[in-house]
Amino acid sequence: MQEDKTVCPHCDQKMKKWKTPPLSTWSAEYFFVCFNDECSYYVEGWNHMQRSTEVSCSYRHRYDPDSGMCGPLPVWAPEAGKDQIIE
């Protein structure tokens, strides 16, 4: 059975379709992003980034349906990027 990459592997929540910024270097028109504020990847990201870079930021899990790649989407605040969710 093929895994559903639109489900976050860190919290098992369905990810939201998210419009990529128009001036970004990403070629995809949209990603799927985990906006669960209780996701362990996002929650632990705040401590990891503070310890490793001394910057107050985190990241959310993202899936690029064009490339098939998954990775982090950097965020600087809990609401960052939520205005680009495609309903």
Residue, then its C-alpha position, 0 to 999 in steps of 0.5 A: m500500500q502506498e503511503d499518503k504523503t498528504v498526511c503528516p508522518h509526525c502527527d498523522q494529521k491531514m495536511k492543508k493545501w498551501k499556496t507557495p509565495p509568488l516570488s519564491t524559488w519553489s516551482a510548485e504552485y502549492f504544497f501540502v503543509c502540516f498546520n497542526d500546532e501540536c505536531s511534535y515536528y513543529v513543537e520540537g522545532w522551536n527548541h531545536m532552532q533556539r539551541s542550534t541557531e539562537v533564532s526564535c523560529s520553527y518549521r512545519h512538515r511540507y510535501d511538494p506534490d510536483s517533486g514528491m519531496c518532503g521537508p521543512l517549511p520555516v516559520w517565524a511565528p505560530e500564525a506564519g503562512k496560515d493566510q496562504i492556506i487554500e480551502 
